[in-house]
Amino acid sequence: QVQLVESGGGSVQAGGSLRLSCVASGNTDNICMAWFRQAPGKERERVTRITADGSTSYSESVEGRFTITKDNAKNTLFLQMNSLKPEDTAVYYCAASRYTYCWRGMDYWGSGTPVTVSS
């Protein structure tokens, strides 16, 4: 009973920045949220997540470059992506879990927003 809509994707040169947004609606109480991405020919991977109480974690590939934040009042999740690399090119998906710490995986998914990073 959670709907997610991503936005903010686009094309950028290597070294540039993008900020993705995800608006959540429905029953958003105490949910854990995350960003995933999937590049052609690769499996979907979790980029980062933020728990209901604000704890964050990042994959090794984006640590130090990406930042996940949320505005609880607006039920909006953000992903600030800096120092982008060509290997960051993928479709980025917003996801949510009914569990506070994403203990049981993700239950809801957005449709994705594409990001292309060129050399």
C-alpha positions as YAML, in Angstrom:
chain: A
units: angstrom
residues:
- id: 1
  name: GLN
  ca: [0.00, 0.00, 0.00]
- id: 2
  name: VAL
  ca: [2.90, 2.30, -0.78]
- id: 3
  name: GLN
  ca: [3.35, 4.00, -4.12]
- id: 4
  name: LEU
  ca: [6.73, 5.33, -5.22]
- id: 5
  name: VAL
  ca: [7.54, 7.73, -8.03]
- id: 6
  name: GLU
  ca: [11.13, 8.55, -8.97]
- id: 7
  name: SER
  ca: [12.40, 11.57, -10.84]
- id: 8
  name: GLY
  ca: [15.61, 13.44, -11.53]
- id: 9
  name: GLY
  ca: [17.43, 11.07, -13.84]
- id: 10
  name: GLY
  ca: [19.17, 12.24, -16.96]
- id: 11
  name: SER
  ca: [22.47, 12.45, -18.79]
- id: 12
  name: VAL
  ca: [25.60, 13.93, -17.28]
- id: 13
  name: GLN
  ca: [29.31, 13.91, -17.99]
- id: 14
  name: ALA
  ca: [31.73, 12.03, -15.79]
- id: 15
  name: GLY
  ca: [32.52, 13.99, -12.66]
- id: 16
  name: GLY
  ca: [29.15, 15.68, -12.64]
- id: 17
  name: SER
  ca: [26.26, 15.45, -10.21]
- id: 18
  name: LEU
  ca: [22.59, 14.53, -10.19]
- id: 19
  name: ARG
  ca: [19.94, 14.50, -7.51]
- id: 20
  name: LEU
  ca: [17.22, 11.89, -7.66]
- id: 21
  name: SER
  ca: [13.91, 12.20, -5.84]
- id: 22
  name: CYS
  ca: [11.31, 9.66, -4.83]
- id: 23
  name: VAL
  ca: [7.88, 10.65, -3.60]
- id: 24
  name: ALA
  ca: [6.14, 8.07, -1.44]
- id: 25
  name: SER
  ca: [2.42, 7.92, -0.82]
- id: 26
  name: GLY
  ca: [0.06, 5.57, 0.97]
- id: 27
  name: ASN
  ca: [0.94, 3.91, 4.26]
- id: 28
  name: THR
  ca: [4.42, 5.32, 4.83]
- id: 29
  name: ASP
  ca: [4.61, 4.94, 8.61]
- id: 30
  name: ASN
  ca: [7.88, 3.45, 9.85]
- id: 31
  name: ILE
  ca: [9.13, 2.29, 6.48]
- id: 32
  name: CYS
  ca: [12.70, 1.68, 5.44]
- id: 33
  name: MET
  ca: [13.66, 3.08, 2.04]
- id: 34
  name: ALA
  ca: [16.42, 2.37, -0.41]
- id: 35
  name: TRP
  ca: [17.85, 3.09, -3.83]
- id: 36
  name: PHE
  ca: [18.72, 0.27, -6.20]
- id: 37
  name: ARG
  ca: [20.16, 0.34, -9.68]
- id: 38
  name: GLN
  ca: [20.40, -2.01, -12.61]
- id: 39
  name: ALA
  ca: [22.70, -1.65, -15.58]
- id: 40
  name: PRO
  ca: [22.27, -3.61, -18.82]
- id: 41
  name: GLY
  ca: [23.61, -7.12, -18.41]
- id: 42
  name: LYS
  ca: [24.00, -6.81, -14.65]
- id: 43
  name: GLU
  ca: [21.92, -7.83, -11.67]
- id: 44
  name: ARG
  ca: [20.03, -5.26, -9.69]
- id: 45
  name: GLU
  ca: [22.09, -4.03, -6.76]
- id: 46
  name: ARG
  ca: [21.30, -2.02, -3.69]
- id: 47
  name: VAL
  ca: [23.07, 1.30, -3.72]
- id: 48
  name: THR
  ca: [22.02, 2.67, -0.36]
- id: 49
  name: ARG
  ca: [19.27, 2.50, 2.25]
- id: 50
  name: ILE
  ca: [17.94, 4.58, 5.08]
- id: 51
  name: THR
  ca: [16.00, 3.05, 7.95]
- id: 52
  name: ALA
  ca: [12.89, 4.46, 9.53]
- id: 53
  name: ASP
  ca: [15.02, 5.94, 12.32]
- id: 54
  name: GLY
  ca: [17.55, 7.49, 9.93]
- id: 55
  name: SER
  ca: [20.44, 5.04, 9.87]
- id: 56
  name: THR
  ca: [22.19, 4.91, 6.49]
- id: 57
  name: SER
  ca: [24.42, 2.48, 4.65]
- id: 58
  name: TYR
  ca: [26.07, 2.46, 1.23]
- id: 59
  name: SER
  ca: [27.54, 0.00, -1.19]
- id: 60
  name: GLU
  ca: [31.31, 0.11, -1.58]
- id: 61
  name: SER
  ca: [30.98, 1.37, -5.13]
- id: 62
  name: VAL
  ca: [29.24, 4.60, -4.10]
- id: 63
  name: GLU
  ca: [30.57, 5.20, -0.60]
- id: 64
  name: GLY
  ca: [31.82, 8.75, -0.29]
- id: 65
  name: ARG
  ca: [30.15, 9.90, -3.51]
- id: 66
  name: PHE
  ca: [26.42, 9.34, -2.94]
- id: 67
  name: THR
  ca: [24.26, 10.54, -0.08]
- id: 68
  name: ILE
  ca: [20.78, 9.35, 0.82]
- id: 69
  name: THR
  ca: [18.45, 11.65, 2.71]
- id: 70
  name: LYS
  ca: [14.74, 11.92, 3.33]
- id: 71
  name: ASP
  ca: [12.22, 14.57, 4.16]
- id: 72
  name: ASN
  ca: [9.72, 12.82, 6.39]
- id: 73
  name: ALA
  ca: [7.29, 15.71, 6.35]
- id: 74
  name: LYS
  ca: [7.01, 15.45, 2.57]
- id: 75
  name: ASN
  ca: [7.48, 11.68, 2.34]
- id: 76
  name: THR
  ca: [10.28, 12.26, -0.13]
- id: 77
  name: LEU
  ca: [13.53, 10.35, -0.52]
- id: 78
  name: PHE
  ca: [16.60, 11.84, -2.20]
- id: 79
  name: LEU
  ca: [19.81, 10.50, -3.65]
- id: 80
  name: GLN
  ca: [22.55, 13.06, -4.17]
- id: 81
  name: MET
  ca: [25.08, 11.64, -6.61]
- id: 82
  name: ASN
  ca: [28.43, 13.38, -6.94]
- id: 83
  name: SER
  ca: [31.60, 12.55, -8.84]
- id: 84
  name: LEU
  ca: [29.62, 10.37, -11.20]
- id: 85
  name: LYS
  ca: [31.42, 7.70, -13.18]
- id: 86
  name: PRO
  ca: [30.44, 5.92, -16.40]
- id: 87
  name: GLU
  ca: [29.91, 2.73, -14.38]
- id: 88
  name: ASP
  ca: [27.14, 4.51, -12.49]
- id: 89
  name: THR
  ca: [25.05, 4.38, -15.66]
- id: 90
  name: ALA
  ca: [21.90, 2.43, -14.85]
- id: 91
  name: VAL
  ca: [18.21, 2.65, -14.21]
- id: 92
  name: TYR
  ca: [17.77, 3.74, -10.62]
- id: 93
  name: TYR
  ca: [14.85, 2.45, -8.59]
- id: 94
  name: CYS
  ca: [13.34, 3.72, -5.38]
- id: 95
  name: ALA
  ca: [12.15, 0.98, -3.04]
- id: 96
  name: ALA
  ca: [10.48, 0.68, 0.35]
- id: 97
  name: SER
  ca: [10.15, -1.97, 3.02]
- id: 98
  name: ARG
  ca: [7.42, -2.37, 5.59]
- id: 99
  name: TYR
  ca: [10.12, -3.18, 8.14]
- id: 100
  name: THR
  ca: [11.96, -0.47, 10.01]
- id: 101
  name: TYR
  ca: [15.44, -1.76, 9.08]
- id: 102
  name: CYS
  ca: [14.74, -3.41, 5.72]
- id: 103
  name: TRP
  ca: [15.10, -6.79, 7.43]
- id: 104
  name: ARG
  ca: [12.97, -8.71, 4.95]
- id: 105
  name: GLY
  ca: [13.88, -7.07, 1.69]
- id: 106
  name: MET
  ca: [11.86, -4.56, -0.24]
- id: 107
  name: ASP
  ca: [8.09, -4.68, -0.64]
- id: 108
  name: TYR
  ca: [7.38, -1.76, -2.95]
- id: 109
  name: TRP
  ca: [9.14, -0.46, -6.03]
- id: 110
  name: GLY
  ca: [9.05, 2.56, -8.25]
- id: 111
  name: SER
  ca: [9.22, 2.33, -12.01]
- id: 112
  name: GLY
  ca: [12.79, 3.62, -12.25]
- id: 113
  name: THR
  ca: [14.56, 6.67, -13.61]
- id: 114
  name: PRO
  ca: [17.49, 6.31, -16.00]
- id: 115
  name: VAL
  ca: [20.91, 7.82, -15.37]
- id: 116
  name: THR
  ca: [23.55, 7.98, -18.07]
- id: 117
  name: VAL
  ca: [27.10, 9.10, -17.34]
- id: 118
  name: SER
  ca: [29.33, 9.74, -20.33]
- id: 119
  name: SER
  ca: [33.10, 10.00, -20.52]
...
